[in-house]
Amino acid sequence: MVLLQLSLVFLVAAVIAVPLAKRFGLGSVLGYLLAGIVVGPWFLALTYDEHKILEFAEFGVVLLLFVIGLELQPTRLWAMRRSVFGTGGSQVLVTALAIFGIAMALDLSFEAALVTGLALSLSSTAFALQMLSERKELTTRHGRISFSILLFQDIAVIPIVALLPLLSPQLLNAGSQSGWIAVAEAVGVIALVIIVGHFALRYVLRLVARFGTDEVFTAMSLLTVIGVAALMEHVGLSMALGAFLAGVLLSESEYRHELEANIEPFKGLFLGLFFMAVGATVNVGLVLEAPWTILALAAGLLVLKFIILLAIGRANRQSWSANRSTALTLCQGGEFAFVILHLGVGSLLISSQTVDLLIVVVTVSMAATPLLFKLHDWLTGRLTKNVEPEYEREISEENQVIIAGFGRVGQVVGRILQARRIGFTALEKSADQVDFVRRFGNKVYYGDASRLELLRAAKADHAVVLVLAVGNVEASLEIARLVRKHFPGLEIHARARNRQHAYALMDLGVEHIMRETFFSSLEIGKEVLVDLGLSERESAETVESFRDHDVHRLFNQREMAGDLNRMAEDHRQWVKELEEMFDEDQKVVEAEQVRPRSD
């Protein structure tokens, strides 16, 4: 009963607070935090044992790191190595050292200063990417630089959460022998996860995809994350570390997009619960007791990170505009700070009082970021009234073509694109078909393209063209409907099974439609005419005239597509007109043949 009541409280709080926060330009993350504060013990007091809820809600961070691991394909990471490991590594290292030095100067212990420096050096991935997306700045130069830095920060979380428990006084006091045993167990489990994940997990997923249902595959997706996370926790390592490793191991798998689509709804729900639980644990009493101290610390954090990011940007010869925007995007604290700080308390490295203070500081810094962006936009508008904004054309690292359905039609299109070295993302619902085409070196992902989460995982918002090659009419129309609603800028080139299918696609606004048997039938008809004695030219002209008239009729009949009687009458009239046209052409040809030639 308590769980049901808590679920009701958090759901109501989220439904009310998040839309309000987004309405005022504050973002959903801040909305979740504010909702947690309101239902927490300092206001409505509707929650029970917020720290227990926080432990449960940290599963959202585990799911987030699994998805991040799925996105970190080794080939992609290698292509971005300079900006990720160079710029991102410099930011984390310099910021952590600077905050560590300040914390030591404020009389924190070495361990507490280390936890503080590492936690506050990170920015909010969810917060920053959401703001860039809402402002349509992900494809600008500062958007790509920000993403690279955030990517390194997400990677850096893994060794941080693995390191802190090893510094725990409990582990160190247990004796050197037991300490070495714990380290050996940890290394052994990591090796086991890598070996099993590389050799066995993909095979199991293939079996589930082939013989199971969508629900079973979703269950297998969750089992993968929960199983690896539980195994890591059993040996004293971070659950997030295990989830991240599992994600990386499956990042090159044909099931990557389907796994991401299955995990995405759970990740969003648990992350929202995590942020609300953090909000519920915020010590509002500290804000009331020392508001100026909180504001000063939050302002100091924002200014320090802003200056460091500016300096790193200038060292990398970034433009002033991109440099300033990057620094503004990433100067706040992040959600992983909450994870690291609570892990530090659990490992007895930092006091709970200090963590309460730092959580409030991070929350205030996140709340201030949208306001800083509004101030930045206002100042930029005042200073550059007559200057046209400079945008860059992104050379996207994502594929610009998505092929939905990789059967006969999709494979032909894919081979044409491959011949021109044009990358594409192929999505296929049949596990057997995925296995078959991959034997010939084709890269295709298992998944149902009629799912919005899968299209988002395949980066449909960055693609240019969707080749709708799905044979099933209902599935084809569902995908077209979904794309038109959520990705209106994505151009659709669709395969139509028949005229009714073509009409239904037209009603959804699809303009580029190819009937799958139409052109092959025209070629067969031309060859038949040649075999019957007509010349190549006559056969080609006959087929071309038929094609033009049929395409014209296809569009003219659209309004009567549901009236079979009208269509039948129109068809009889069309056949009569076509026969009369060919008769006239034949008379012209015969007249030319009997006309006397002049020498």
C-alpha positions, 0 to 999 in steps of 0.5 A, a space after each residue: 500500500 505504501 508503494 502504491 501511495 508513493 507511486 501516486 504522489 510521484 506521478 502526480 507531482 511529475 505530471 504537474 511540475 514538469 510541464 510547468 517547468 518546461 513552460 517557463 523554459 527551465 527544462 524537465 530535469 529541474 521540474 523533477 527536482 522541484 517536484 521532489 522538493 515540494 512533496 518532500 519533508 520540508 513542504 507537503 511531507 508526502 514521501 516516506 524514507 526518501 533515502 530508500 527511494 533514492 537507492 531504488 531510483 538510482 536504477 535510472 542512472 544504471 539504465 542511463 549508463 547502459 544506453 550511453 554504453 550502447 551509443 559508444 561504438 568503438 569506431 565512433 569513439 575513435 573518430 571523435 578521440 581528439 575532442 572527447 579525450 583531449 578537450 573533455 579530459 582537460 576539462 574534467 582534470 583541470 576542474 577537478 584539481 581546481 575544486 580539490 585545491 579549494 576544498 582542501 583550503 576550506 579544511 576538508 579532508 583529503 578524501 572529502 576534497 577528492 569526492 567534492 572535486 570529482 563530483 563538481 567537475 561533471 556537468 549535467 548530460 540530461 540538462 545540457 543536451 535537452 537545452 541544446 536540443 530545445 534551442 536547436 543547437 546540437 548541430 552547431 560547433 559549440 553543440 558538438 564540442 559540448 557533446 564531446 565533453 559530456 561524452 568524456 564526462 559520462 565515460 569518466 563516471 565509470 572509473 570514478 564510481 569504481 574507485 571510490 569504494 576502493 578508498 573506503 576506510 572499511 575496505 582498507 581496515 579489513 586488512 591487506 589480504 582481504 583487500 587484495 581478494 576484493 580487488 581480485 574478485 572485482 577484476 574477475 567479475 569484470 573479465 567474466 562480464 566482458 567474455 560472456 557479453 562478447 561471446 554469449 549475450 548476442 547469441 541469446 538475444 538472437 534466440 529470443 528475437 527469433 522465437 520470442 515476442 516483443 514483450 519477451 525481448 523487452 524482458 531480456 533487455 531489462 534482464 541484461 541490465 539488471 543481471 550485470 548490475 546485480 553481479 557488479 554490486 555483489 562484488 562491491 563494484 558499481 552497478 553503473 559500471 556493469 551496465 556501462 560495460 554491457 552497453 559497450 559490448 552490445 554497441 556493435 550488435 545488430 540489436 543495439 537500436 532495439 535494446 535502446 528503444 526497449 530501455 528508453 521508457 524505463 530509463 526516462 521513468 527511473 531518471 525522473 524518479 531519481 531526480 524527484 528523490 534527490 529533490 525530496 532529500 534536498 535539505 531546504 533548511 540549509 537554504 533557509 539558514 544560510 541562503 547567501 552562503 548557498 548562493 555564493 557557493 553556487 555562483 562560485 561553481 558557475 564562475 569557476 567552471 565557466 572560466 576553465 571552459 573558456 581557457 580550454 576553448 581558447 587553448 583549442 583555438 575555438 571561436 569566441 562565440 562557440 567558446 562562450 556558448 560551450 562554457 555557458 552550456 556546461 558550467 552547472 553541476 550535474 546529475 552524476 554529482 548526486 550519484 558520486 556524493 551519495 556514493 562518497 557518503 556510503 563509502 565513509 569518505 565524506 560527511 552527510 552534512 557536507 553532501 547535503 550542502 553540495 547537493 543544494 549547491 548543485 541544484 541551485 547551479 542547475 536552476 540558474 543555467 536556463 536563466 543564464 541562457 536567457 540573459 546571454 540571449 538578451 545581451 547577445 541580441 543587444 550587442 549584435 542587433 544587425 549581425 546575422 548569426 553564424 551557423 555551421 553546416 554539420 558533417 553529421 557522424 550519423 547516417 543520413 538515410 534510414 531504410 525501414 525494412 531490409 528485404 528485397 526492396 531495401 537491400 537493392 536500395 542499400 546496395 546502390 547507396 553502398 556503391 556510392 559509399 553513402 552510409 545508411 541505417 537499416 532496420 529490420 523486424 525479422 530476426 531471421 532476415 537480420 541473420 541472413 543478410 549479415 552473413 553477406 556483410 550487410 550492417 542491419 539492426 533488428 527492430 520494429 521501425 513503427 516504434 517511436 523509440 527505435 526511430 529516435 535511437 536510429 537518430 531519425 531527427 538527424 536523418 534526411 531520407 527514410 526509405 520505407 521499404 516495409 512490405 506489410 501495408 499496415 506497418 508501412 502506414 503506421 511508420 509513415 504516420 509516425 514519421 510525419 507526426 514526429 519527424 516532419 522534416 524527414 523525406 519519405 520514399 515509400 514502397 507501395 504494394 498496390 494502388 490502395 496502399 499508394 492512396 493511403 500513403 498520399 493521404 499521409 502526405 507522402 509524395 515519393 511513392 513507387 509501386 513495387 511491381 509497376 516498373 518491372 511489369 512495364 519492362 516485361 510488357 515491353 519485352 513481350 511486344 518486341 517478341 511479338 514483332 514490334 520494334 524496340 522503338 515502338 515497344 518503348 513508346 507504347 510502354 512510356 505512353 502507358 506509364 504516363 497515362 497510368 501515373 496521371 490516372 493514379 493521382 486523378 483517381 485519388 479522390 474516388 479511392 473508396 468508391 469501387 463503382 466510380 473506380 470501375 467506371 473510370 477504369 473502363 473509360 481510361 481503357 477506351 481512351 488508351 485504345 483510341 490513343 494507340 489507334 490514332 498513333 497506329 494510323 499516323 504510322 501507317 500513313 507515313 509508311 504508304 506516303 510516296 517518297 520523293 527522290 
